[in-house]
Amino acid sequence: MQIFGAARSGNKFSRRFEIILASRLGYRRRLAASVVQTGGIEIASLDPPLPYYDNIFNANDFFEFSHAAFTLSGRSARILPEMPVAAAHWTSPVPAYVPAVPNLVTLHDVIPLQFPHFVVDRNARSVRLHREVAARADHIVTVSERSREDIIALLGVGADKVSNTYQ
């Protein structure tokens, strides 16, 4: 789902095939992020409202592309904003990063690792994904002390790399 930007044409299968070819053939393991023109958008009226930002970026097919690149290569996709950014904040365990800036990742929990029977997880993909995301992140934010302890224990990251901000 895209909040901003034009919807892509074509059916779901053809878009996924295009993404798989792009990431598999290496025409990119990176994705360009374009600035969203917010001048005419009432950001405060969005539900939930967005806080003020200097710039908002959008990358078409971001989730599909990053997950396809990870599935095929085992590596995170590079996201290249068209202008410098101070930091990147990923609000879920998505296999993506912006090079040369701090990358902050929010992991709410590690339930897919603790209870793999609760999710469809082919070939332990959730374990590989969470480990890649944790290793790539400059810092991890979570929402409870229990989740923080689980992230440290199950993903093998240092305690100084994980902060609990509560809900």
C-alpha positions as CSV (number, residue, x, y, z in Angstrom):
1,M,0.0,0.0,0.0
2,Q,1.3,3.4,-0.9
3,I,0.3,6.5,1.1
4,F,2.0,8.9,-1.3
5,G,2.9,8.6,-4.9
6,A,1.2,7.2,-7.9
7,A,0.0,3.6,-7.9
8,R,1.9,1.2,-10.1
9,S,0.1,-0.1,-13.2
10,G,-0.1,-3.8,-14.1
11,N,-1.3,-6.7,-12.1
12,K,0.3,-8.0,-8.9
13,F,2.0,-11.0,-10.6
14,S,3.7,-8.8,-13.3
15,R,4.9,-6.3,-10.7
16,R,6.4,-9.1,-8.5
17,F,8.0,-10.7,-11.5
18,E,9.6,-7.3,-12.4
19,I,10.8,-6.8,-8.9
20,I,12.3,-10.3,-8.8
21,L,14.1,-9.8,-12.1
22,A,15.4,-6.5,-11.0
23,S,16.8,-7.7,-7.7
24,R,17.9,-11.1,-9.1
25,L,19.7,-9.8,-12.1
26,G,21.3,-7.1,-10.0
27,Y,20.1,-4.2,-12.0
28,R,19.7,-3.0,-8.5
29,R,20.0,-4.1,-5.0
30,R,19.3,-0.5,-4.3
31,L,16.2,1.6,-4.6
32,A,15.9,5.3,-5.2
33,A,13.8,7.3,-2.7
34,S,12.2,10.4,-4.0
35,V,11.1,13.5,-2.0
36,V,7.3,13.7,-1.6
37,Q,6.1,17.2,-2.3
38,T,4.2,18.0,0.9
39,G,3.3,21.7,0.2
40,G,-0.3,20.9,-0.7
41,I,-0.7,18.1,1.8
42,E,-2.3,18.7,5.2
43,I,0.0,16.3,7.1
44,A,-1.8,17.1,10.3
45,S,-5.1,15.8,8.8
46,L,-3.7,12.4,8.1
47,D,-4.9,9.6,10.4
48,P,-2.7,9.0,12.3
49,P,-1.1,12.4,11.8
50,L,2.6,12.6,10.9
51,P,4.9,14.8,12.9
52,Y,6.8,17.6,11.2
53,Y,9.7,16.5,9.0
54,D,12.0,18.5,6.8
55,N,11.4,16.0,4.0
56,I,9.4,12.8,3.5
57,F,10.7,10.2,1.0
58,N,8.8,7.6,-1.0
59,A,10.2,4.6,-2.8
60,N,7.8,2.7,-5.0
61,D,7.4,-1.0,-4.2
62,F,9.8,-0.6,-1.3
63,F,8.7,-3.5,0.8
64,E,8.3,-5.9,-2.1
65,F,11.7,-4.9,-3.5
66,S,13.6,-5.1,-0.2
67,H,12.1,-8.5,0.7
68,A,12.7,-9.9,-2.8
69,A,16.3,-8.7,-2.7
70,F,16.8,-10.3,0.7
71,T,15.2,-13.6,-0.3
72,L,17.4,-13.9,-3.4
73,S,20.7,-12.5,-2.0
74,G,20.4,-12.7,1.8
75,R,21.4,-9.0,2.0
76,S,19.6,-5.8,2.7
77,A,18.6,-3.4,-0.1
78,R,20.3,-0.1,-0.2
79,I,17.9,2.9,-0.3
80,L,19.4,6.0,-1.9
81,P,17.5,9.2,-1.1
82,E,17.9,11.9,-3.8
83,M,19.3,14.3,-1.2
84,P,21.3,13.9,2.0
85,V,19.4,12.6,5.1
86,A,20.5,12.8,8.7
87,A,19.2,9.3,9.7
88,A,16.9,6.5,8.6
89,H,14.3,5.0,10.9
90,W,12.8,1.6,10.0
91,T,9.6,0.9,12.0
92,S,9.6,-2.9,11.3
93,P,12.3,-5.5,10.5
94,V,12.6,-4.6,6.9
95,P,15.8,-5.6,5.1
96,A,16.9,-2.1,4.0
97,Y,19.3,0.6,4.9
98,V,20.5,4.0,3.9
99,P,24.3,4.0,3.6
100,A,26.5,6.4,5.5
101,V,23.8,7.6,8.0
102,P,22.7,6.1,11.3
103,N,20.0,3.4,10.7
104,L,17.6,3.0,13.6
105,V,15.2,-0.1,13.6
106,T,12.2,-0.6,15.8
107,L,11.6,-4.2,16.7
108,H,8.4,-4.6,18.7
109,D,9.2,-8.2,19.6
110,V,10.8,-11.4,18.3
111,I,7.8,-13.6,18.4
112,P,8.5,-15.1,15.0
113,L,11.8,-16.4,16.5
114,Q,10.4,-17.5,19.8
115,F,7.3,-19.2,18.4
116,P,8.0,-20.1,14.7
117,H,4.8,-22.2,14.7
118,F,2.8,-19.0,14.9
119,V,4.0,-17.8,11.5
120,V,4.6,-19.3,8.1
121,D,8.4,-19.3,8.0
122,R,9.9,-21.2,5.1
123,N,13.5,-22.2,5.7
124,A,13.9,-20.1,8.9
125,R,13.6,-16.9,6.8
126,S,12.5,-14.9,9.9
127,V,15.6,-15.9,11.8
128,R,17.9,-14.8,8.9
129,L,15.9,-11.6,8.3
130,H,16.0,-10.5,12.0
131,R,19.7,-11.3,12.3
132,E,20.5,-9.3,9.1
133,V,18.4,-6.4,10.3
134,A,19.9,-6.5,13.8
135,A,23.5,-6.7,12.4
136,R,22.9,-3.9,10.0
137,A,21.2,-1.5,12.5
138,D,23.2,1.1,14.3
139,H,20.6,1.0,17.1
140,I,17.5,-1.0,17.9
141,V,14.4,0.4,19.7
142,T,11.8,-1.8,21.3
143,V,8.7,-1.4,23.4
144,S,9.2,-3.4,26.6
145,E,12.0,-4.6,28.8
146,R,11.1,-8.2,28.0
147,S,11.4,-7.6,24.3
148,R,14.7,-5.9,24.9
149,E,16.0,-8.9,26.8
150,D,14.8,-11.3,24.1
151,I,16.4,-9.2,21.3
152,I,19.7,-9.2,23.1
153,A,19.6,-13.0,23.8
154,L,18.1,-14.2,20.5
155,L,19.9,-11.9,18.1
156,G,23.2,-11.7,19.9
157,V,23.4,-7.9,19.9
158,G,25.1,-5.9,22.7
159,A,22.9,-4.5,25.4
160,D,24.1,-1.0,24.5
161,K,22.7,-1.3,21.0
162,V,19.1,-1.9,22.2
163,S,16.9,0.7,24.0
164,N,13.5,0.2,25.5
165,T,11.2,3.3,24.8
166,Y,8.0,1.6,26.1
167,Q,4.8,2.0,24.2
